[in-house]
Amino acid sequence: MESENDFAHRLNEDGTIDSICLHCFITVATANSVTGLLKSEECHQCADSPLLKHTDGGHSEDRAKIIKWPETLPDDL
């Protein structure tokens, strides 16, 4: 089981809570309580993602690519 610190919890407007993996940034589960998230967090295995850098099969501290936004955005956005 991964430790509690491997997931961030976000409260949604409807009162539900999202569990987000801090390694692969996937929303692992949404539930009505933190205890409802525990089983999904225990079972979660990070999938390979182009946003991740893996070294020796583990998680790297430098795992996310930096995306730069353009200086100006088109008017139709």
mmJSON file of the N, C-alpha and C atoms, coordinates in Angstrom:
{"data_MODEL":{"atom_site":{
"group_PDB":["ATOM","ATOM","ATOM","ATOM","ATOM","ATOM","ATOM","ATOM","ATOM","ATOM","ATOM","ATOM","ATOM","ATOM","ATOM","ATOM","ATOM","ATOM","ATOM","ATOM","ATOM","ATOM","ATOM","ATOM","ATOM","ATOM","ATOM","ATOM","ATOM","ATOM","ATOM","ATOM","ATOM","ATOM","ATOM","ATOM","ATOM","ATOM","ATOM","ATOM","ATOM","ATOM","ATOM","ATOM","ATOM","ATOM","ATOM","ATOM","ATOM","ATOM","ATOM","ATOM","ATOM","ATOM","ATOM","ATOM","ATOM","ATOM","ATOM","ATOM","ATOM","ATOM","ATOM","ATOM","ATOM","ATOM","ATOM","ATOM","ATOM","ATOM","ATOM","ATOM","ATOM","ATOM","ATOM","ATOM","ATOM","ATOM","ATOM","ATOM","ATOM","ATOM","ATOM","ATOM","ATOM","ATOM","ATOM","ATOM","ATOM","ATOM","ATOM","ATOM","ATOM","ATOM","ATOM","ATOM","ATOM","ATOM","ATOM","ATOM","ATOM","ATOM","ATOM","ATOM","ATOM","ATOM","ATOM","ATOM","ATOM","ATOM","ATOM","ATOM","ATOM","ATOM","ATOM","ATOM","ATOM","ATOM","ATOM","ATOM","ATOM","ATOM","ATOM","ATOM","ATOM","ATOM","ATOM","ATOM","ATOM","ATOM","ATOM","ATOM","ATOM","ATOM","ATOM","ATOM","ATOM","ATOM","ATOM","ATOM","ATOM","ATOM","ATOM","ATOM","ATOM","ATOM","ATOM","ATOM","ATOM","ATOM","ATOM","ATOM","ATOM","ATOM","ATOM","ATOM","ATOM","ATOM","ATOM","ATOM","ATOM","ATOM","ATOM","ATOM","ATOM","ATOM","ATOM","ATOM","ATOM","ATOM","ATOM","ATOM","ATOM","ATOM","ATOM","ATOM","ATOM","ATOM","ATOM","ATOM","ATOM","ATOM","ATOM","ATOM","ATOM","ATOM","ATOM","ATOM","ATOM","ATOM","ATOM","ATOM","ATOM","ATOM","ATOM","ATOM","ATOM","ATOM","ATOM","ATOM","ATOM","ATOM","ATOM","ATOM","ATOM","ATOM","ATOM","ATOM","ATOM","ATOM","ATOM","ATOM","ATOM","ATOM","ATOM","ATOM","ATOM","ATOM","ATOM","ATOM","ATOM","ATOM","ATOM","ATOM","ATOM","ATOM","ATOM","ATOM","ATOM","ATOM","ATOM"],
"id":[1,2,3,4,5,6,7,8,9,10,11,12,13,14,15,16,17,18,19,20,21,22,23,24,25,26,27,28,29,30,31,32,33,34,35,36,37,38,39,40,41,42,43,44,45,46,47,48,49,50,51,52,53,54,55,56,57,58,59,60,61,62,63,64,65,66,67,68,69,70,71,72,73,74,75,76,77,78,79,80,81,82,83,84,85,86,87,88,89,90,91,92,93,94,95,96,97,98,99,100,101,102,103,104,105,106,107,108,109,110,111,112,113,114,115,116,117,118,119,120,121,122,123,124,125,126,127,128,129,130,131,132,133,134,135,136,137,138,139,140,141,142,143,144,145,146,147,148,149,150,151,152,153,154,155,156,157,158,159,160,161,162,163,164,165,166,167,168,169,170,171,172,173,174,175,176,177,178,179,180,181,182,183,184,185,186,187,188,189,190,191,192,193,194,195,196,197,198,199,200,201,202,203,204,205,206,207,208,209,210,211,212,213,214,215,216,217,218,219,220,221,222,223,224,225,226,227,228,229,230,231],
"type_symbol":["N","C","C","N","C","C","N","C","C","N","C","C","N","C","C","N","C","C","N","C","C","N","C","C","N","C","C","N","C","C","N","C","C","N","C","C","N","C","C","N","C","C","N","C","C","N","C","C","N","C","C","N","C","C","N","C","C","N","C","C","N","C","C","N","C","C","N","C","C","N","C","C","N","C","C","N","C","C","N","C","C","N","C","C","N","C","C","N","C","C","N","C","C","N","C","C","N","C","C","N","C","C","N","C","C","N","C","C","N","C","C","N","C","C","N","C","C","N","C","C","N","C","C","N","C","C","N","C","C","N","C","C","N","C","C","N","C","C","N","C","C","N","C","C","N","C","C","N","C","C","N","C","C","N","C","C","N","C","C","N","C","C","N","C","C","N","C","C","N","C","C","N","C","C","N","C","C","N","C","C","N","C","C","N","C","C","N","C","C","N","C","C","N","C","C","N","C","C","N","C","C","N","C","C","N","C","C","N","C","C","N","C","C","N","C","C","N","C","C","N","C","C","N","C","C","N","C","C","N","C","C"],
"label_atom_id":["N","CA","C","N","CA","C","N","CA","C","N","CA","C","N","CA","C","N","CA","C","N","CA","C","N","CA","C","N","CA","C","N","CA","C","N","CA","C","N","CA","C","N","CA","C","N","CA","C","N","CA","C","N","CA","C","N","CA","C","N","CA","C","N","CA","C","N","CA","C","N","CA","C","N","CA","C","N","CA","C","N","CA","C","N","CA","C","N","CA","C","N","CA","C","N","CA","C","N","CA","C","N","CA","C","N","CA","C","N","CA","C","N","CA","C","N","CA","C","N","CA","C","N","CA","C","N","CA","C","N","CA","C","N","CA","C","N","CA","C","N","CA","C","N","CA","C","N","CA","C","N","CA","C","N","CA","C","N","CA","C","N","CA","C","N","CA","C","N","CA","C","N","CA","C","N","CA","C","N","CA","C","N","CA","C","N","CA","C","N","CA","C","N","CA","C","N","CA","C","N","CA","C","N","CA","C","N","CA","C","N","CA","C","N","CA","C","N","CA","C","N","CA","C","N","CA","C","N","CA","C","N","CA","C","N","CA","C","N","CA","C","N","CA","C","N","CA","C","N","CA","C","N","CA","C","N","CA","C","N","CA","C","N","CA","C","N","CA","C"],
"label_alt_id":[null,null,null,null,null,null,null,null,null,null,null,null,null,null,null,null,null,null,null,null,null,null,null,null,null,null,null,null,null,null,null,null,null,null,null,null,null,null,null,null,null,null,null,null,null,null,null,null,null,null,null,null,null,null,null,null,null,null,null,null,null,null,null,null,null,null,null,null,null,null,null,null,null,null,null,null,null,null,null,null,null,null,null,null,null,null,null,null,null,null,null,null,null,null,null,null,null,null,null,null,null,null,null,null,null,null,null,null,null,null,null,null,null,null,null,null,null,null,null,null,null,null,null,null,null,null,null,null,null,null,null,null,null,null,null,null,null,null,null,null,null,null,null,null,null,null,null,null,null,null,null,null,null,null,null,null,null,null,null,null,null,null,null,null,null,null,null,null,null,null,null,null,null,null,null,null,null,null,null,null,null,null,null,null,null,null,null,null,null,null,null,null,null,null,null,null,null,null,null,null,null,null,null,null,null,null,null,null,null,null,null,null,null,null,null,null,null,null,null,null,null,null,null,null,null,null,null,null,null,null,null],
"label_comp_id":["MET","MET","MET","GLU","GLU","GLU","SER","SER","SER","GLU","GLU","GLU","ASN","ASN","ASN","ASP","ASP","ASP","PHE","PHE","PHE","ALA","ALA","ALA","HIS","HIS","HIS","ARG","ARG","ARG","LEU","LEU","LEU","ASN","ASN","ASN","GLU","GLU","GLU","ASP","ASP","ASP","GLY","GLY","GLY","THR","THR","THR","ILE","ILE","ILE","ASP","ASP","ASP","SER","SER","SER","ILE","ILE","ILE","CYS","CYS","CYS","LEU","LEU","LEU","HIS","HIS","HIS","CYS","CYS","CYS","PHE","PHE","PHE","ILE","ILE","ILE","THR","THR","THR","VAL","VAL","VAL","ALA","ALA","ALA","THR","THR","THR","ALA","ALA","ALA","ASN","ASN","ASN","SER","SER","SER","VAL","VAL","VAL","THR","THR","THR","GLY","GLY","GLY","LEU","LEU","LEU","LEU","LEU","LEU","LYS","LYS","LYS","SER","SER","SER","GLU","GLU","GLU","GLU","GLU","GLU","CYS","CYS","CYS","HIS","HIS","HIS","GLN","GLN","GLN","CYS","CYS","CYS","ALA","ALA","ALA","ASP","ASP","ASP","SER","SER","SER","PRO","PRO","PRO","LEU","LEU","LEU","LEU","LEU","LEU","LYS","LYS","LYS","HIS","HIS","HIS","THR","THR","THR","ASP","ASP","ASP","GLY","GLY","GLY","GLY","GLY","GLY","HIS","HIS","HIS","SER","SER","SER","GLU","GLU","GLU","ASP","ASP","ASP","ARG","ARG","ARG","ALA","ALA","ALA","LYS","LYS","LYS","ILE","ILE","ILE","ILE","ILE","ILE","LYS","LYS","LYS","TRP","TRP","TRP","PRO","PRO","PRO","GLU","GLU","GLU","THR","THR","THR","LEU","LEU","LEU","PRO","PRO","PRO","ASP","ASP","ASP","ASP","ASP","ASP","LEU","LEU","LEU"],
"label_asym_id":["A","A","A","A","A","A","A","A","A","A","A","A","A","A","A","A","A","A","A","A","A","A","A","A","A","A","A","A","A","A","A","A","A","A","A","A","A","A","A","A","A","A","A","A","A","A","A","A","A","A","A","A","A","A","A","A","A","A","A","A","A","A","A","A","A","A","A","A","A","A","A","A","A","A","A","A","A","A","A","A","A","A","A","A","A","A","A","A","A","A","A","A","A","A","A","A","A","A","A","A","A","A","A","A","A","A","A","A","A","A","A","A","A","A","A","A","A","A","A","A","A","A","A","A","A","A","A","A","A","A","A","A","A","A","A","A","A","A","A","A","A","A","A","A","A","A","A","A","A","A","A","A","A","A","A","A","A","A","A","A","A","A","A","A","A","A","A","A","A","A","A","A","A","A","A","A","A","A","A","A","A","A","A","A","A","A","A","A","A","A","A","A","A","A","A","A","A","A","A","A","A","A","A","A","A","A","A","A","A","A","A","A","A","A","A","A","A","A","A","A","A","A","A","A","A","A","A","A","A","A","A"],
"label_entity_id":["1","1","1","1","1","1","1","1","1","1","1","1","1","1","1","1","1","1","1","1","1","1","1","1","1","1","1","1","1","1","1","1","1","1","1","1","1","1","1","1","1","1","1","1","1","1","1","1","1","1","1","1","1","1","1","1","1","1","1","1","1","1","1","1","1","1","1","1","1","1","1","1","1","1","1","1","1","1","1","1","1","1","1","1","1","1","1","1","1","1","1","1","1","1","1","1","1","1","1","1","1","1","1","1","1","1","1","1","1","1","1","1","1","1","1","1","1","1","1","1","1","1","1","1","1","1","1","1","1","1","1","1","1","1","1","1","1","1","1","1","1","1","1","1","1","1","1","1","1","1","1","1","1","1","1","1","1","1","1","1","1","1","1","1","1","1","1","1","1","1","1","1","1","1","1","1","1","1","1","1","1","1","1","1","1","1","1","1","1","1","1","1","1","1","1","1","1","1","1","1","1","1","1","1","1","1","1","1","1","1","1","1","1","1","1","1","1","1","1","1","1","1","1","1","1","1","1","1","1","1","1"],
"label_seq_id":[1,1,1,2,2,2,3,3,3,4,4,4,5,5,5,6,6,6,7,7,7,8,8,8,9,9,9,10,10,10,11,11,11,12,12,12,13,13,13,14,14,14,15,15,15,16,16,16,17,17,17,18,18,18,19,19,19,20,20,20,21,21,21,22,22,22,23,23,23,24,24,24,25,25,25,26,26,26,27,27,27,28,28,28,29,29,29,30,30,30,31,31,31,32,32,32,33,33,33,34,34,34,35,35,35,36,36,36,37,37,37,38,38,38,39,39,39,40,40,40,41,41,41,42,42,42,43,43,43,44,44,44,45,45,45,46,46,46,47,47,47,48,48,48,49,49,49,50,50,50,51,51,51,52,52,52,53,53,53,54,54,54,55,55,55,56,56,56,57,57,57,58,58,58,59,59,59,60,60,60,61,61,61,62,62,62,63,63,63,64,64,64,65,65,65,66,66,66,67,67,67,68,68,68,69,69,69,70,70,70,71,71,71,72,72,72,73,73,73,74,74,74,75,75,75,76,76,76,77,77,77],
"pdbx_PDB_ins_code":[null,null,null,null,null,null,null,null,null,null,null,null,null,null,null,null,null,null,null,null,null,null,null,null,null,null,null,null,null,null,null,null,null,null,null,null,null,null,null,null,null,null,null,null,null,null,null,null,null,null,null,null,null,null,null,null,null,null,null,null,null,null,null,null,null,null,null,null,null,null,null,null,null,null,null,null,null,null,null,null,null,null,null,null,null,null,null,null,null,null,null,null,null,null,null,null,null,null,null,null,null,null,null,null,null,null,null,null,null,null,null,null,null,null,null,null,null,null,null,null,null,null,null,null,null,null,null,null,null,null,null,null,null,null,null,null,null,null,null,null,null,null,null,null,null,null,null,null,null,null,null,null,null,null,null,null,null,null,null,null,null,null,null,null,null,null,null,null,null,null,null,null,null,null,null,null,null,null,null,null,null,null,null,null,null,null,null,null,null,null,null,null,null,null,null,null,null,null,null,null,null,null,null,null,null,null,null,null,null,null,null,null,null,null,null,null,null,null,null,null,null,null,null,null,null,null,null,null,null,null,null],
"Cartn_x":[0.842,0.0,0.88,0.522,1.253,0.814,1.695,1.369,0.347,-0.266,-1.267,-0.693,0.602,1.218,1.403,1.086,1.208,-0.02,-1.026,-2.265,-2.676,-3.2,-3.79,-5.304,-5.995,-7.451,-8.003,-8.967,-9.579,-11.077,-11.617,-13.049,-13.747,-14.752,-15.519,-16.735,-17.291,-18.447,-19.647,-19.777,-20.921,-20.693,-19.555,-19.267,-18.467,-18.272,-17.445,-15.969,-15.139,-13.698,-12.971,-12.035,-11.191,-9.88,-9.357,-8.03,-7.137,-6.046,-5.159,-3.786,-3.266,-1.943,-0.9,-0.004,1.018,2.215,2.16,3.229,2.829,1.617,1.196,0.092,-0.408,-1.388,-2.741,-3.048,-4.347,-5.308,-6.57,-7.591,-7.928,-7.559,-7.685,-9.126,-9.809,-11.181,-11.883,-13.204,-14.053,-15.026,-15.166,-16.045,-16.68,-17.602,-18.296,-17.534,-16.497,-15.7,-14.275,-13.352,-11.955,-11.828,-12.59,-12.52,-12.982,-13.857,-14.303,-13.217,-12.162,-11.068,-9.971,-9.918,-8.793,-8.571,-9.618,-9.465,-8.855,-9.335,-8.793,-7.344,-7.01,-5.628,-4.722,-5.205,-4.422,-4.142,-5.092,-4.977,-4.304,-4.145,-3.635,-2.204,-1.987,-0.646,-0.518,0.533,0.728,0.897,0.215,0.376,1.472,2.112,3.108,2.408,3.003,2.447,3.558,3.279,4.322,4.756,3.984,4.352,5.335,5.572,6.428,7.794,8.791,10.121,10.369,10.627,10.902,12.394,12.964,14.351,14.382,14.948,15.032,13.651,12.611,11.27,10.584,11.242,10.66,10.181,9.832,9.359,10.513,10.633,11.675,11.097,11.893,11.436,11.14,11.84,11.64,10.785,9.49,8.674,7.739,7.544,6.622,7.377,6.979,7.573,6.96,7.73,7.225,6.642,5.414,4.741,4.687,5.228,5.205,4.024,3.281,2.167,2.698,2.027,2.469,2.353,3.166,3.145,1.77,1.143,-0.199,-1.099,-2.364,-3.329,-4.235,-4.734,-5.66,-6.912,-7.531,-8.726,-9.934,-9.969,-11.154,-11.149,-10.256,-10.263,-11.224],
"Cartn_y":[-1.19,0.0,1.244,2.207,3.468,4.284,5.129,5.938,7.008,7.57,8.621,9.797,10.045,11.203,11.042,9.87,9.659,10.134,10.622,11.068,12.424,13.249,14.523,14.347,14.989,14.929,16.312,16.324,17.592,17.509,18.498,18.564,19.21,18.539,19.041,19.829,20.627,21.464,20.647,19.418,18.584,17.819,18.062,17.415,16.13,15.64,14.446,14.817,13.804,14.012,13.211,13.849,13.174,12.789,11.632,11.206,11.26,12.026,12.227,11.686,10.799,10.235,11.32,11.515,12.548,12.085,10.851,10.351,10.428,9.967,9.956,10.974,11.65,12.734,12.289,11.012,10.487,10.599,10.945,10.89,9.421,8.902,7.487,7.115,7.981,7.684,8.958,8.883,9.935,9.245,9.786,9.169,10.242,9.81,10.727,10.96,10.148,10.3,9.833,10.268,9.859,8.349,7.765,6.31,5.574,6.195,5.605,5.598,6.371,6.439,5.408,4.911,4.088,2.841,2.099,0.863,1.16,2.201,2.565,3.003,3.736,4.159,2.964,1.993,0.794,-0.012,-0.055,-0.873,-0.149,1.151,1.942,1.572,1.401,1.247,2.278,3.06,4.1,3.485,4.042,3.632,4.477,3.936,4.737,5.914,7.052,8.27,9.059,9.733,10.551,11.715,12.022,13.108,12.658,11.353,10.832,10.462,10.595,10.087,8.998,7.774,6.692,6.401,6.226,5.808,4.571,3.515,2.243,1.756,2.063,1.601,2.35,3.327,4.081,5.437,6.232,7.583,8.559,9.432,10.448,11.724,12.458,13.747,14.708,14.558,15.398,14.618,14.419,13.512,14.184,15.477,16.146,17.098,17.079,18.023,19.396,20.408,21.771,22.179,22.631,23.069,24.581,25.2,26.665,27.12,28.076,28.644,29.706,29.92,30.961,32.349,33.257,34.635,35.271,35.035,35.576,34.439,34.53,33.535,34.095,33.22,33.694,34.286,35.242,35.911,34.993,33.908,33.04,31.991,32.072,31.104,31.513],
"Cartn_z":[0.0,0.0,0.0,-0.806,-0.807,0.407,0.87,2.041,1.689,2.727,2.53,1.758,1.902,1.265,-0.239,-0.781,-2.213,-2.973,-2.252,-2.876,-2.318,-3.206,-2.795,-2.842,-1.932,-1.91,-2.221,-3.132,-3.554,-3.308,-2.614,-2.344,-3.539,-4.049,-5.192,-4.714,-5.599,-5.249,-4.784,-5.3,-4.919,-3.615,-2.954,-1.685,-1.8,-3.011,-3.185,-3.093,-2.943,-2.789,-3.859,-4.55,-5.534,-4.879,-5.251,-4.831,-6.066,-5.984,-7.119,-6.768,-7.611,-7.396,-7.66,-6.712,-6.851,-7.676,-8.173,-9.039,-10.509,-10.834,-12.242,-12.532,-11.497,-11.612,-12.159,-12.019,-12.433,-11.255,-11.531,-10.498,-10.298,-9.144,-8.848,-8.512,-7.79,-7.379,-6.938,-6.936,-6.381,-5.441,-4.243,-3.244,-2.377,-1.54,-0.625,0.672,0.927,2.138,1.862,2.705,2.555,2.708,3.614,3.786,2.535,1.762,0.503,-0.568,-0.376,-1.339,-1.055,0.167,0.608,-0.233,-0.573,-1.348,-2.716,-3.379,-4.697,-4.588,-3.528,-3.33,-3.066,-2.307,-2.021,-3.277,-4.202,-5.41,-6.574,-6.463,-7.588,-7.955,-9.256,-9.815,-10.918,-10.873,-11.875,-13.262,-14.226,-15.613,-16.242,-17.277,-17.982,-18.633,-18.531,-19.077,-19.731,-20.848,-21.464,-20.577,-19.536,-18.636,-17.56,-17.479,-16.423,-16.955,-16.096,-16.368,-15.338,-15.785,-14.853,-14.866,-13.714,-13.604,-12.738,-13.26,-12.539,-12.093,-12.892,-12.58,-11.458,-10.878,-9.764,-10.213,-9.26,-9.552,-9.402,-10.346,-10.306,-9.721,-8.983,-8.463,-9.609,-10.718,-11.891,-12.874,-12.55,-13.328,-14.324,-14.225,-15.133,-16.044,-17.311,-18.239,-18.014,-18.212,-18.086,-19.432,-19.406,-20.628,-20.592,-21.618,-21.677,-22.528,-22.001,-22.738,-23.686,-24.811,-25.745,-25.102,-25.583,-25.067,-25.238,-26.373,-26.63,-27.076,-26.733,-27.128,-28.223,-29.103,-30.144,-29.507,-30.185,-29.677,-29.558,-30.337,-30.359,-29.246,-28.277,-27.177,-26.14],
"occupancy":[1.0,1.0,1.0,1.0,1.0,1.0,1.0,1.0,1.0,1.0,1.0,1.0,1.0,1.0,1.0,1.0,1.0,1.0,1.0,1.0,1.0,1.0,1.0,1.0,1.0,1.0,1.0,1.0,1.0,1.0,1.0,1.0,1.0,1.0,1.0,1.0,1.0,1.0,1.0,1.0,1.0,1.0,1.0,1.0,1.0,1.0,1.0,1.0,1.0,1.0,1.0,1.0,1.0,1.0,1.0,1.0,1.0,1.0,1.0,1.0,1.0,1.0,1.0,1.0,1.0,1.0,1.0,1.0,1.0,1.0,1.0,1.0,1.0,1.0,1.0,1.0,1.0,1.0,1.0,1.0,1.0,1.0,1.0,1.0,1.0,1.0,1.0,1.0,1.0,1.0,1.0,1.0,1.0,1.0,1.0,1.0,1.0,1.0,1.0,1.0,1.0,1.0,1.0,1.0,1.0,1.0,1.0,1.0,1.0,1.0,1.0,1.0,1.0,1.0,1.0,1.0,1.0,1.0,1.0,1.0,1.0,1.0,1.0,1.0,1.0,1.0,1.0,1.0,1.0,1.0,1.0,1.0,1.0,1.0,1.0,1.0,1.0,1.0,1.0,1.0,1.0,1.0,1.0,1.0,1.0,1.0,1.0,1.0,1.0,1.0,1.0,1.0,1.0,1.0,1.0,1.0,1.0,1.0,1.0,1.0,1.0,1.0,1.0,1.0,1.0,1.0,1.0,1.0,1.0,1.0,1.0,1.0,1.0,1.0,1.0,1.0,1.0,1.0,1.0,1.0,1.0,1.0,1.0,1.0,1.0,1.0,1.0,1.0,1.0,1.0,1.0,1.0,1.0,1.0,1.0,1.0,1.0,1.0,1.0,1.0,1.0,1.0,1.0,1.0,1.0,1.0,1.0,1.0,1.0,1.0,1.0,1.0,1.0,1.0,1.0,1.0,1.0,1.0,1.0,1.0,1.0,1.0,1.0,1.0,1.0,1.0,1.0,1.0,1.0,1.0,1.0],
"B_iso_or_equiv":[0.0,0.0,0.0,0.0,0.0,0.0,0.0,0.0,0.0,0.0,0.0,0.0,0.0,0.0,0.0,0.0,0.0,0.0,0.0,0.0,0.0,0.0,0.0,0.0,0.0,0.0,0.0,0.0,0.0,0.0,0.0,0.0,0.0,0.0,0.0,0.0,0.0,0.0,0.0,0.0,0.0,0.0,0.0,0.0,0.0,0.0,0.0,0.0,0.0,0.0,0.0,0.0,0.0,0.0,0.0,0.0,0.0,0.0,0.0,0.0,0.0,0.0,0.0,0.0,0.0,0.0,0.0,0.0,0.0,0.0,0.0,0.0,0.0,0.0,0.0,0.0,0.0,0.0,0.0,0.0,0.0,0.0,0.0,0.0,0.0,0.0,0.0,0.0,0.0,0.0,0.0,0.0,0.0,0.0,0.0,0.0,0.0,0.0,0.0,0.0,0.0,0.0,0.0,0.0,0.0,0.0,0.0,0.0,0.0,0.0,0.0,0.0,0.0,0.0,0.0,0.0,0.0,0.0,0.0,0.0,0.0,0.0,0.0,0.0,0.0,0.0,0.0,0.0,0.0,0.0,0.0,0.0,0.0,0.0,0.0,0.0,0.0,0.0,0.0,0.0,0.0,0.0,0.0,0.0,0.0,0.0,0.0,0.0,0.0,0.0,0.0,0.0,0.0,0.0,0.0,0.0,0.0,0.0,0.0,0.0,0.0,0.0,0.0,0.0,0.0,0.0,0.0,0.0,0.0,0.0,0.0,0.0,0.0,0.0,0.0,0.0,0.0,0.0,0.0,0.0,0.0,0.0,0.0,0.0,0.0,0.0,0.0,0.0,0.0,0.0,0.0,0.0,0.0,0.0,0.0,0.0,0.0,0.0,0.0,0.0,0.0,0.0,0.0,0.0,0.0,0.0,0.0,0.0,0.0,0.0,0.0,0.0,0.0,0.0,0.0,0.0,0.0,0.0,0.0,0.0,0.0,0.0,0.0,0.0,0.0,0.0,0.0,0.0,0.0,0.0,0.0],
"pdbx_formal_charge":[null,null,null,null,null,null,null,null,null,null,null,null,null,null,null,null,null,null,null,null,null,null,null,null,null,null,null,null,null,null,null,null,null,null,null,null,null,null,null,null,null,null,null,null,null,null,null,null,null,null,null,null,null,null,null,null,null,null,null,null,null,null,null,null,null,null,null,null,null,null,null,null,null,null,null,null,null,null,null,null,null,null,null,null,null,null,null,null,null,null,null,null,null,null,null,null,null,null,null,null,null,null,null,null,null,null,null,null,null,null,null,null,null,null,null,null,null,null,null,null,null,null,null,null,null,null,null,null,null,null,null,null,null,null,null,null,null,null,null,null,null,null,null,null,null,null,null,null,null,null,null,null,null,null,null,null,null,null,null,null,null,null,null,null,null,null,null,null,null,null,null,null,null,null,null,null,null,null,null,null,null,null,null,null,null,null,null,null,null,null,null,null,null,null,null,null,null,null,null,null,null,null,null,null,null,null,null,null,null,null,null,null,null,null,null,null,null,null,null,null,null,null,null,null,null,null,null,null,null,null,null],
"auth_seq_id":[1,1,1,2,2,2,3,3,3,4,4,4,5,5,5,6,6,6,7,7,7,8,8,8,9,9,9,10,10,10,11,11,11,12,12,12,13,13,13,14,14,14,15,15,15,16,16,16,17,17,17,18,18,18,19,19,19,20,20,20,21,21,21,22,22,22,23,23,23,24,24,24,25,25,25,26,26,26,27,27,27,28,28,28,29,29,29,30,30,30,31,31,31,32,32,32,33,33,33,34,34,34,35,35,35,36,36,36,37,37,37,38,38,38,39,39,39,40,40,40,41,41,41,42,42,42,43,43,43,44,44,44,45,45,45,46,46,46,47,47,47,48,48,48,49,49,49,50,50,50,51,51,51,52,52,52,53,53,53,54,54,54,55,55,55,56,56,56,57,57,57,58,58,58,59,59,59,60,60,60,61,61,61,62,62,62,63,63,63,64,64,64,65,65,65,66,66,66,67,67,67,68,68,68,69,69,69,70,70,70,71,71,71,72,72,72,73,73,73,74,74,74,75,75,75,76,76,76,77,77,77],
"auth_comp_id":["MET","MET","MET","GLU","GLU","GLU","SER","SER","SER","GLU","GLU","GLU","ASN","ASN","ASN","ASP","ASP","ASP","PHE","PHE","PHE","ALA","ALA","ALA","HIS","HIS","HIS","ARG","ARG","ARG","LEU","LEU","LEU","ASN","ASN","ASN","GLU","GLU","GLU","ASP","ASP","ASP","GLY","GLY","GLY","THR","THR","THR","ILE","ILE","ILE","ASP","ASP","ASP","SER","SER","SER","ILE","ILE","ILE","CYS","CYS","CYS","LEU","LEU","LEU","HIS","HIS","HIS","CYS","CYS","CYS","PHE","PHE","PHE","ILE","ILE","ILE","THR","THR","THR","VAL","VAL","VAL","ALA","ALA","ALA","THR","THR","THR","ALA","ALA","ALA","ASN","ASN","ASN","SER","SER","SER","VAL","VAL","VAL","THR","THR","THR","GLY","GLY","GLY","LEU","LEU","LEU","LEU","LEU","LEU","LYS","LYS","LYS","SER","SER","SER","GLU","GLU","GLU","GLU","GLU","GLU","CYS","CYS","CYS","HIS","HIS","HIS","GLN","GLN","GLN","CYS","CYS","CYS","ALA","ALA","ALA","ASP","ASP","ASP","SER","SER","SER","PRO","PRO","PRO","LEU","LEU","LEU","LEU","LEU","LEU","LYS","LYS","LYS","HIS","HIS","HIS","THR","THR","THR","ASP","ASP","ASP","GLY","GLY","GLY","GLY","GLY","GLY","HIS","HIS","HIS","SER","SER","SER","GLU","GLU","GLU","ASP","ASP","ASP","ARG","ARG","ARG","ALA","ALA","ALA","LYS","LYS","LYS","ILE","ILE","ILE","ILE","ILE","ILE","LYS","LYS","LYS","TRP","TRP","TRP","PRO","PRO","PRO","GLU","GLU","GLU","THR","THR","THR","LEU","LEU","LEU","PRO","PRO","PRO","ASP","ASP","ASP","ASP","ASP","ASP","LEU","LEU","LEU"],
"auth_asym_id":["A","A","A","A","A","A","A","A","A","A","A","A","A","A","A","A","A","A","A","A","A","A","A","A","A","A","A","A","A","A","A","A","A","A","A","A","A","A","A","A","A","A","A","A","A","A","A","A","A","A","A","A","A","A","A","A","A","A","A","A","A","A","A","A","A","A","A","A","A","A","A","A","A","A","A","A","A","A","A","A","A","A","A","A","A","A","A","A","A","A","A","A","A","A","A","A","A","A","A","A","A","A","A","A","A","A","A","A","A","A","A","A","A","A","A","A","A","A","A","A","A","A","A","A","A","A","A","A","A","A","A","A","A","A","A","A","A","A","A","A","A","A","A","A","A","A","A","A","A","A","A","A","A","A","A","A","A","A","A","A","A","A","A","A","A","A","A","A","A","A","A","A","A","A","A","A","A","A","A","A","A","A","A","A","A","A","A","A","A","A","A","A","A","A","A","A","A","A","A","A","A","A","A","A","A","A","A","A","A","A","A","A","A","A","A","A","A","A","A","A","A","A","A","A","A","A","A","A","A","A","A"],
"auth_atom_id":["N","CA","C","N","CA","C","N","CA","C","N","CA","C","N","CA","C","N","CA","C","N","CA","C","N","CA","C","N","CA","C","N","CA","C","N","CA","C","N","CA","C","N","CA","C","N","CA","C","N","CA","C","N","CA","C","N","CA","C","N","CA","C","N","CA","C","N","CA","C","N","CA","C","N","CA","C","N","CA","C","N","CA","C","N","CA","C","N","CA","C","N","CA","C","N","CA","C","N","CA","C","N","CA","C","N","CA","C","N","CA","C","N","CA","C","N","CA","C","N","CA","C","N","CA","C","N","CA","C","N","CA","C","N","CA","C","N","CA","C","N","CA","C","N","CA","C","N","CA","C","N","CA","C","N","CA","C","N","CA","C","N","CA","C","N","CA","C","N","CA","C","N","CA","C","N","CA","C","N","CA","C","N","CA","C","N","CA","C","N","CA","C","N","CA","C","N","CA","C","N","CA","C","N","CA","C","N","CA","C","N","CA","C","N","CA","C","N","CA","C","N","CA","C","N","CA","C","N","CA","C","N","CA","C","N","CA","C","N","CA","C","N","CA","C","N","CA","C","N","CA","C","N","CA","C","N","CA","C","N","CA","C","N","CA","C","N","CA","C"],
"pdbx_PDB_model_num":[1,1,1,1,1,1,1,1,1,1,1,1,1,1,1,1,1,1,1,1,1,1,1,1,1,1,1,1,1,1,1,1,1,1,1,1,1,1,1,1,1,1,1,1,1,1,1,1,1,1,1,1,1,1,1,1,1,1,1,1,1,1,1,1,1,1,1,1,1,1,1,1,1,1,1,1,1,1,1,1,1,1,1,1,1,1,1,1,1,1,1,1,1,1,1,1,1,1,1,1,1,1,1,1,1,1,1,1,1,1,1,1,1,1,1,1,1,1,1,1,1,1,1,1,1,1,1,1,1,1,1,1,1,1,1,1,1,1,1,1,1,1,1,1,1,1,1,1,1,1,1,1,1,1,1,1,1,1,1,1,1,1,1,1,1,1,1,1,1,1,1,1,1,1,1,1,1,1,1,1,1,1,1,1,1,1,1,1,1,1,1,1,1,1,1,1,1,1,1,1,1,1,1,1,1,1,1,1,1,1,1,1,1,1,1,1,1,1,1,1,1,1,1,1,1,1,1,1,1,1,1]
}}}
